[in-house]
């Protein structure tokens, strides 16, 4: 039996939160073959059934994207690494995701 889960919700970035878009923020599986591709495909079918027009996700630069391509998703854009979220007026600790480039993917 496949054990896998995808977390889908409103986009993290405010400018992408247009009411017609959802974002896959996490996927996890028991390591079964093609599990992530199945999750991405099922997430898109569920989003469409709920009336959404767009489903996106971000992947870090070290991720191959094979699961996304296997589910028919397309690479939309690259995002440069950011220095972090720390500002003098709002100090924040680094969580290890600073200075990593990301790629934006979209369901077919």
C-alpha positions as CSV (number, residue, x, y, z in Angstrom):
1,X,0.0,0.0,0.0
2,X,1.3,3.4,-1.0
3,X,1.7,5.8,1.9
4,X,2.1,9.4,0.7
5,X,0.8,12.8,1.5
6,X,0.8,16.2,-0.3
7,X,0.1,19.5,1.5
8,X,-1.6,22.0,-0.8
9,X,-2.9,25.4,0.2
10,X,-3.0,29.1,-0.7
11,X,0.3,30.3,-2.2
12,X,2.9,31.5,0.3
13,X,3.8,34.6,-1.8
14,X,1.1,37.3,-1.6
15,X,1.4,38.3,-5.2
16,X,0.6,34.7,-6.3
17,X,-2.5,34.5,-4.0
18,X,-5.1,35.5,-6.6
19,X,-8.0,33.2,-5.6
20,X,-7.4,30.9,-8.7
21,X,-4.0,29.5,-7.7
22,X,-3.0,26.8,-5.1
23,X,0.5,25.8,-4.1
24,X,1.9,22.4,-3.2
25,X,4.1,23.2,-0.2
26,X,5.2,19.7,0.8
27,X,5.2,16.1,-0.4
28,X,6.2,13.0,1.5
29,X,6.1,9.3,0.8
30,X,7.3,5.9,2.0
31,X,9.8,5.8,-0.9
32,X,7.5,3.9,-3.3
33,X,8.4,4.3,-6.9
34,X,6.7,7.2,-8.7
35,X,5.0,8.3,-5.4
36,X,5.7,12.0,-5.8
37,X,4.6,12.0,-9.4
38,X,1.3,10.4,-8.3
39,X,0.9,13.0,-5.6
40,X,1.5,15.9,-8.0
41,X,-1.0,14.5,-10.5
42,X,-3.6,13.8,-7.8
43,X,-3.1,17.3,-6.3
44,X,-3.8,18.9,-9.7
45,X,-6.9,16.8,-10.3
46,X,-8.2,17.8,-6.9
47,X,-7.5,21.5,-7.4
48,X,-9.3,21.4,-10.8
49,X,-12.3,19.7,-9.2
50,X,-12.4,22.5,-6.6
51,X,-12.5,25.1,-9.4
52,X,-8.9,26.3,-9.2
53,X,-7.2,27.2,-12.5
54,X,-3.5,27.0,-11.5
55,X,-1.3,24.8,-9.3
56,X,2.3,25.7,-8.6
57,X,5.2,24.5,-6.5
58,X,8.8,25.6,-5.9
59,X,11.8,23.2,-6.0
60,X,15.3,24.0,-4.7
61,X,18.1,24.1,-7.3
62,X,19.5,20.7,-6.2
63,X,16.2,18.9,-7.0
64,X,16.1,17.2,-10.4
65,X,12.4,17.8,-11.1
66,X,11.9,14.2,-12.4
67,X,8.7,13.7,-10.3
68,X,7.3,17.0,-11.6
69,X,8.1,16.2,-15.2
70,X,6.6,12.7,-14.8
71,X,3.4,14.3,-13.7
72,X,3.4,16.6,-16.7
73,X,4.3,19.8,-14.9
74,X,6.3,22.5,-16.7
75,X,9.2,24.6,-15.5
76,X,8.0,28.2,-15.5
77,X,10.8,30.3,-14.0
78,X,13.9,30.4,-12.0
79,X,14.2,32.4,-8.8
80,X,17.6,33.7,-7.6
81,X,18.9,32.9,-4.2
82,X,17.8,35.3,-1.5
83,X,20.1,36.5,1.3
84,X,17.5,35.7,3.9
85,X,14.6,37.2,5.7
86,X,16.6,39.1,8.4
87,X,16.1,42.9,8.5
88,X,17.2,45.3,11.2
89,X,13.6,46.1,12.0
90,X,12.5,42.4,12.1
91,X,15.4,40.1,13.1
92,X,15.1,36.5,12.0
93,X,17.3,33.5,12.4
94,X,18.4,31.5,9.3
95,X,16.8,28.1,8.8
96,X,19.3,26.8,6.2
97,X,17.3,27.8,3.1
98,X,19.1,31.1,2.5
99,X,21.3,31.5,-0.6
100,X,19.6,28.6,-2.4
101,X,18.1,29.2,-5.9
102,X,14.6,27.9,-6.6
103,X,12.5,27.0,-9.6
104,X,8.8,27.6,-10.1
105,X,6.9,24.7,-11.6
106,X,3.2,24.7,-12.8
107,X,0.7,21.9,-13.4
108,X,-0.2,21.3,-17.1
